[in-house]
Amino acid sequence: MAAFYLDNDVSVGIGASLAALGHTATTALAEQLQQASDAQQLLFATQHQHILVVHNYRDFLLLHRAWLLWRQAGPDYMLPDHAGILRIPQQRWSNDEAAREIDTFLQTRPSLSNVLYQWTPSQGWVARF
């Protein structure tokens, strides 16, 4: 099973639904990080090896790309792998539907390490680099 960290704009109910499916899930609210920046959200998730679940695509795509560039820059940066970022649509699914969609996706992907996936209606889950 996987460990998840839900960004501050993702419903805490999705975390409860993921937990009901056997995963571990925590939220920005539970960690008292609801005022933290997107960069701090990614850092927290990475430090705890949690897959980050977000709605905000553009900012996290930028952070993801910067993370990968810094990792490639050389040994002076030594950034760890992030456990993955999943961008889910806002207000499209109920909490249970979102959790089931994420759970089903994880069953087809052995590792999300250093990858950002975005769910789109026309293509489903798409890796973004």
DRENPA-195053 format. One line per 2 residues: number of its first residue (from 1); their letters; for each residue x, y, z of N, C-alpha, C, CB. Coordinates in nm, 3 decimals. Glycine has a CB too. Example, Ala and Ser with C-alpha at 12.3 -4.5 7.8 and 13.67 -1.06 7.14 Angstrom:
<kolvos>
1 = as = 1.319,-0.569,0.780,1.230,-0.450,0.780,1.320,-0.330,0.780,1.131,-0.447,0.905  1.285,-0.225,0.708,1.367,-0.106,0.714,1.290,0.003,0.787,1.408,-0.060,0.572
</kolvos>
This chain:
<kolvos>
1 = ma = 0.083,-0.118,0.000,0.000,0.000,0.000,0.087,0.124,0.000,-0.094,0.000,0.120  0.030,0.236,-0.038,0.106,0.360,-0.055,0.076,0.458,0.057,0.075,0.423,-0.191
3 = af = 0.166,0.556,0.069,0.148,0.666,0.164,0.125,0.794,0.084,0.271,0.681,0.260  0.025,0.871,0.124,-0.014,0.991,0.053,-0.010,1.113,0.144,-0.153,0.975,-0.006
5 = yl = 0.019,1.226,0.082,0.007,1.356,0.148,-0.080,1.442,0.058,0.148,1.422,0.174  -0.190,1.494,0.112,-0.284,1.574,0.035,-0.256,1.722,0.057,-0.429,1.540,0.073
7 = dn = -0.234,1.793,-0.053,-0.212,1.937,-0.052,-0.329,2.007,0.016,-0.192,1.991,-0.197  -0.308,2.131,0.056,-0.409,2.202,0.134,-0.541,2.227,0.063,-0.354,2.331,0.178
9 = dv = -0.546,2.218,-0.070,-0.673,2.240,-0.138,-0.744,2.111,-0.179,-0.652,2.324,-0.260  -0.688,1.997,-0.140,-0.749,1.867,-0.168,-0.835,1.827,-0.047,-0.640,1.758,-0.200
11 = sv = -0.953,1.778,-0.073,-1.046,1.740,0.034,-0.985,1.636,0.128,-1.176,1.686,-0.027  -0.997,1.663,0.258,-0.948,1.567,0.356,-1.026,1.436,0.346,-0.960,1.624,0.498
13 = gi = -1.147,1.442,0.291,-1.228,1.322,0.272,-1.162,1.222,0.177,-1.364,1.358,0.219  -1.083,1.272,0.082,-1.011,1.181,-0.008,-0.908,1.101,0.073,-0.940,1.261,-0.122
15 = ga = -0.846,1.166,0.168,-0.752,1.095,0.256,-0.820,0.984,0.333,-0.687,1.193,0.353  -0.938,1.013,0.386,-1.013,0.911,0.460,-1.052,0.796,0.367,-1.140,0.973,0.524
17 = sl = -1.090,0.829,0.245,-1.128,0.725,0.148,-1.006,0.641,0.108,-1.191,0.788,0.023  -0.890,0.704,0.093,-0.768,0.628,0.064,-0.733,0.536,0.180,-0.650,0.724,0.036
19 = aa = -0.748,0.586,0.302,-0.721,0.503,0.421,-0.816,0.384,0.427,-0.734,0.588,0.549  -0.941,0.405,0.387,-1.038,0.295,0.387,-0.998,0.186,0.287,-1.179,0.347,0.353
21 = lg = -0.920,0.225,0.185,-0.872,0.128,0.087,-0.739,0.064,0.129,-0.855,0.196,-0.049  -0.691,0.098,0.248,-0.569,0.036,0.301,-0.442,0.118,0.289,-0.548,-0.092,0.234
23 = ht = -0.454,0.238,0.235,-0.338,0.325,0.221,-0.321,0.409,0.348,-0.352,0.416,0.097  -0.206,0.473,0.358,-0.181,0.572,0.461,-0.199,0.709,0.397,-0.037,0.557,0.524
25 = at = -0.267,0.798,0.466,-0.289,0.931,0.409,-0.288,1.035,0.520,-0.422,0.937,0.331  -0.221,1.145,0.493,-0.224,1.260,0.582,-0.250,1.383,0.497,-0.092,1.273,0.665
27 = ta = -0.284,1.491,0.563,-0.323,1.612,0.491,-0.245,1.733,0.543,-0.475,1.637,0.506  -0.246,1.839,0.464,-0.184,1.964,0.508,-0.250,2.012,0.637,-0.196,2.072,0.398
29 = la = -0.380,1.993,0.648,-0.451,2.032,0.769,-0.401,1.953,0.890,-0.602,2.013,0.752  -0.391,1.822,0.875,-0.346,1.736,0.986,-0.203,1.769,1.028,-0.356,1.589,0.947
31 = eq = -0.121,1.811,0.933,0.019,1.843,0.961,0.040,1.991,0.992,0.107,1.802,0.842  -0.070,2.066,1.001,-0.069,2.210,1.027,0.015,2.286,0.924,-0.014,2.237,1.168
33 = lq = 0.000,2.244,0.797,0.072,2.307,0.687,-0.022,2.371,0.585,0.161,2.205,0.618  -0.144,2.403,0.627,-0.241,2.456,0.532,-0.201,2.593,0.479,-0.377,2.464,0.597
35 = qa = -0.111,2.665,0.545,-0.064,2.794,0.495,0.072,2.783,0.425,-0.054,2.894,0.610  0.125,2.662,0.416,0.257,2.641,0.356,0.252,2.663,0.205,0.309,2.499,0.388
37 = sd = 0.363,2.705,0.149,0.373,2.725,0.004,0.372,2.590,-0.067,0.502,2.804,-0.031  0.352,2.594,-0.197,0.356,2.471,-0.276,0.492,2.403,-0.264,0.325,2.501,-0.423
39 = aq = 0.599,2.482,-0.262,0.733,2.425,-0.247,0.746,2.352,-0.113,0.840,2.535,-0.259  0.692,2.411,-0.007,0.697,2.346,0.124,0.613,2.218,0.126,0.648,2.443,0.233
41 = ql = 0.502,2.219,0.054,0.418,2.099,0.045,0.496,1.984,-0.019,0.287,2.128,-0.035  0.565,2.015,-0.131,0.645,1.912,-0.198,0.759,1.865,-0.109,0.701,1.966,-0.331
43 = lf = 0.824,1.957,-0.041,0.933,1.920,0.048,0.885,1.828,0.160,0.998,2.044,0.108  0.772,1.861,0.223,0.718,1.776,0.329,0.688,1.636,0.276,0.591,1.839,0.390
45 = at = 0.620,1.630,0.164,0.586,1.499,0.106,0.713,1.419,0.077,0.503,1.517,-0.024  0.813,1.485,0.024,0.939,1.417,-0.009,1.010,1.369,0.117,1.031,1.510,-0.088
47 = qh = 1.016,1.453,0.217,1.084,1.415,0.342,1.019,1.293,0.406,1.082,1.532,0.440  0.890,1.275,0.384,0.818,1.163,0.444,0.790,1.051,0.345,0.688,1.211,0.504
49 = qh = 0.842,1.065,0.221,0.822,0.968,0.114,0.674,0.938,0.090,0.897,0.840,0.146  0.594,1.044,0.087,0.452,1.035,0.057,0.429,1.082,-0.087,0.369,1.120,0.158
51 = il = 0.339,1.018,-0.156,0.294,1.064,-0.286,0.209,1.188,-0.262,0.214,0.952,-0.364  0.239,1.295,-0.332,0.169,1.421,-0.314,0.048,1.426,-0.408,0.263,1.541,-0.341
53 = vv = -0.069,1.454,-0.353,-0.193,1.465,-0.432,-0.232,1.613,-0.433,-0.310,1.375,-0.372  -0.251,1.667,-0.554,-0.276,1.811,-0.570,-0.386,1.835,-0.673,-0.146,1.883,-0.614
55 = hn = -0.438,1.957,-0.672,-0.526,2.005,-0.779,-0.452,2.106,-0.866,-0.654,2.068,-0.720  -0.359,2.179,-0.807,-0.290,2.290,-0.871,-0.181,2.236,-0.964,-0.230,2.385,-0.766
57 = yr = -0.210,2.231,-1.090,-0.120,2.167,-1.186,0.001,2.252,-1.223,-0.195,2.133,-1.310  -0.020,2.375,-1.264,0.089,2.455,-1.320,0.203,2.477,-1.220,0.036,2.591,-1.367
59 = df = 0.169,2.516,-1.098,0.274,2.542,-0.999,0.351,2.415,-0.965,0.213,2.602,-0.872  0.280,2.304,-0.953,0.350,2.180,-0.918,0.429,2.124,-1.036,0.251,2.076,-0.868
61 = ll = 0.383,2.148,-1.158,0.463,2.108,-1.274,0.594,2.185,-1.275,0.384,2.132,-1.405  0.590,2.314,-1.247,0.710,2.395,-1.241,0.803,2.344,-1.130,0.675,2.542,-1.217
63 = lh = 0.750,2.319,-1.012,0.831,2.266,-0.902,0.891,2.130,-0.936,0.748,2.256,-0.775  0.811,2.045,-0.997,0.858,1.911,-1.037,0.974,1.922,-1.135,0.742,1.829,-1.100
65 = ra = 0.958,2.005,-1.235,1.065,2.022,-1.335,1.191,2.079,-1.271,1.018,2.114,-1.449  1.176,2.177,-1.182,1.292,2.233,-1.113,1.360,2.127,-1.028,1.250,2.353,-1.026
67 = wl = 1.280,2.045,-0.959,1.334,1.936,-0.876,1.421,1.843,-0.961,1.218,1.855,-0.808  1.371,1.805,-1.077,1.446,1.714,-1.164,1.574,1.781,-1.215,1.359,1.670,-1.283
69 = lw = 1.568,1.908,-1.250,1.687,1.979,-1.296,1.792,1.989,-1.187,1.651,2.118,-1.346  1.750,2.021,-1.066,1.845,2.032,-0.955,1.909,1.897,-0.925,1.776,2.086,-0.831
71 = rq = 1.831,1.790,-0.936,1.886,1.655,-0.912,1.993,1.623,-1.016,1.773,1.548,-0.917  1.973,1.669,-1.139,2.068,1.640,-1.246,2.189,1.734,-1.244,1.999,1.650,-1.380
73 = ag = 2.182,1.841,-1.167,2.286,1.943,-1.169,2.419,1.895,-1.111,2.240,2.064,-1.093  2.415,1.792,-1.032,2.540,1.739,-0.980,2.534,1.708,-0.833,2.650,1.834,-1.006
75 = pd = 2.644,1.657,-0.782,2.647,1.609,-0.644,2.633,1.718,-0.539,2.775,1.536,-0.619  2.654,1.844,-0.575,2.640,1.951,-0.477,2.496,1.968,-0.430,2.689,2.082,-0.534
77 = ym = 2.400,1.923,-0.508,2.259,1.943,-0.474,2.199,1.823,-0.402,2.180,1.972,-0.600  2.233,1.705,-0.440,2.194,1.581,-0.373,2.050,1.579,-0.323,2.286,1.557,-0.258
79 = lp = 1.958,1.614,-0.408,1.817,1.608,-0.370,1.769,1.463,-0.372,1.730,1.695,-0.463  1.687,1.425,-0.277,1.631,1.290,-0.279,1.524,1.278,-0.387,1.572,1.252,-0.142
81 = dh = 1.486,1.157,-0.418,1.372,1.134,-0.506,1.246,1.182,-0.435,1.360,0.983,-0.545  1.153,1.239,-0.510,1.020,1.259,-0.451,0.937,1.137,-0.488,0.953,1.394,-0.502
83 = ag = 0.840,1.107,-0.406,0.763,0.982,-0.421,0.661,0.987,-0.533,0.694,0.949,-0.292  0.647,1.102,-0.597,0.551,1.118,-0.705,0.449,1.225,-0.673,0.481,0.986,-0.735
85 = il = 0.394,1.283,-0.778,0.290,1.385,-0.765,0.174,1.342,-0.853,0.343,1.528,-0.804  0.055,1.340,-0.796,-0.067,1.308,-0.871,-0.156,1.431,-0.872,-0.141,1.185,-0.810
87 = ri = -0.182,1.481,-0.992,-0.274,1.594,-1.006,-0.410,1.537,-1.045,-0.223,1.699,-1.112  -0.507,1.559,-0.957,-0.643,1.511,-0.984,-0.733,1.630,-1.011,-0.697,1.425,-0.866
89 = pq = -0.840,1.609,-1.088,-0.931,1.720,-1.116,-1.008,1.762,-0.992,-1.028,1.682,-1.228  -1.038,1.889,-0.985,-1.114,1.942,-0.873,-1.263,1.938,-0.906,-1.069,2.086,-0.839
91 = qr = -1.343,1.892,-0.812,-1.489,1.889,-0.822,-1.540,1.802,-0.935,-1.542,2.029,-0.840  -1.465,1.703,-0.976,-1.512,1.609,-1.079,-1.560,1.479,-1.015,-1.401,1.581,-1.182
93 = ws = -1.489,1.436,-0.912,-1.517,1.309,-0.846,-1.558,1.332,-0.701,-1.393,1.216,-0.853  -1.633,1.240,-0.649,-1.656,1.239,-0.504,-1.526,1.193,-0.438,-1.778,1.146,-0.464
95 = nd = -1.519,1.206,-0.307,-1.400,1.160,-0.235,-1.371,1.013,-0.261,-1.416,1.184,-0.084  -1.476,0.930,-0.255,-1.458,0.786,-0.279,-1.416,0.757,-0.422,-1.587,0.711,-0.248
97 = ea = -1.474,0.829,-0.519,-1.435,0.810,-0.659,-1.290,0.847,-0.681,-1.526,0.892,-0.751  -1.246,0.958,-0.622,-1.106,1.001,-0.637,-1.013,0.896,-0.579,-1.083,1.138,-0.568
99 = ar = -1.046,0.846,-0.461,-0.961,0.745,-0.397,-0.956,0.617,-0.480,-1.012,0.713,-0.255  -1.069,0.573,-0.533,-1.071,0.452,-0.616,-0.989,0.473,-0.744,-1.216,0.414,-0.652
101 = ei = -1.001,0.590,-0.805,-0.925,0.621,-0.927,-0.775,0.617,-0.898,-0.965,0.759,-0.983  -0.734,0.676,-0.789,-0.593,0.676,-0.749,-0.547,0.534,-0.719,-0.570,0.767,-0.627
103 = dt = -0.625,0.460,-0.643,-0.590,0.322,-0.607,-0.577,0.235,-0.731,-0.696,0.263,-0.513  -0.670,0.246,-0.824,-0.664,0.169,-0.948,-0.540,0.205,-1.028,-0.791,0.191,-1.032
105 = fl = -0.510,0.334,-1.036,-0.391,0.379,-1.108,-0.265,0.320,-1.047,-0.384,0.532,-1.109  -0.255,0.321,-0.916,-0.135,0.269,-0.849,-0.113,0.121,-0.878,-0.145,0.291,-0.699
107 = qt = -0.219,0.048,-0.900,-0.206,-0.094,-0.930,-0.141,-0.118,-1.065,-0.342,-0.161,-0.925  -0.141,-0.018,-1.152,-0.081,-0.033,-1.285,0.058,0.031,-1.294,-0.171,0.029,-1.390
109 = rp = 0.101,0.103,-1.192,0.231,0.172,-1.191,0.310,0.127,-1.069,0.212,0.327,-1.192  0.417,0.053,-1.088,0.493,0.006,-0.972,0.562,0.118,-0.896,0.595,-0.094,-1.016
111 = sl = 0.602,0.226,-0.964,0.672,0.335,-0.897,0.632,0.468,-0.960,0.825,0.315,-0.904  0.610,0.566,-0.876,0.581,0.701,-0.922,0.699,0.794,-0.895,0.454,0.755,-0.854
113 = sn = 0.808,0.739,-0.848,0.923,0.817,-0.806,0.966,0.916,-0.913,1.039,0.725,-0.771  0.972,1.044,-0.872,1.015,1.155,-0.959,0.931,1.174,-1.084,1.157,1.133,-0.999
115 = vl = 0.803,1.138,-1.078,0.713,1.157,-1.191,0.589,1.232,-1.143,0.674,1.020,-1.257  0.541,1.323,-1.226,0.415,1.391,-1.203,0.316,1.336,-1.304,0.429,1.548,-1.215
117 = yq = 0.204,1.287,-1.254,0.096,1.240,-1.341,-0.023,1.333,-1.325,0.055,1.093,-1.307  -0.084,1.364,-1.438,-0.204,1.446,-1.440,-0.317,1.362,-1.500,-0.182,1.577,-1.521
119 = wt = -0.434,1.366,-1.435,-0.551,1.298,-1.491,-0.626,1.398,-1.577,-0.643,1.239,-1.379  -0.656,1.356,-1.701,-0.736,1.440,-1.790,-0.854,1.357,-1.842,-0.650,1.495,-1.909
121 = ps = -0.967,1.420,-1.868,-1.083,1.346,-1.917,-1.058,1.273,-2.050,-1.200,1.440,-1.932  -0.978,1.333,-2.136,-0.958,1.274,-2.269,-0.852,1.164,-2.271,-0.920,1.381,-2.366
123 = qg = -0.755,1.168,-2.178,-0.645,1.073,-2.184,-0.627,0.989,-2.059,-0.519,1.145,-2.212  -0.697,1.020,-1.952,-0.672,0.951,-1.827,-0.543,1.000,-1.766,-0.667,0.798,-1.848
125 = wv = -0.463,0.911,-1.708,-0.339,0.949,-1.641,-0.228,0.967,-1.744,-0.298,0.843,-1.537  -0.164,1.083,-1.739,-0.057,1.115,-1.833,0.065,1.164,-1.754,-0.103,1.223,-1.937
127 = ar = 0.180,1.105,-1.783,0.304,1.151,-1.719,0.345,1.285,-1.779,0.419,1.046,-1.737  0.385,1.376,-1.693,0.431,1.509,-1.736,0.575,1.527,-1.691,0.339,1.624,-1.678
129 = f = 0.657,1.570,-1.783,0.800,1.588,-1.752,0.841,1.732,-1.771,0.886,1.497,-1.839
</kolvos>
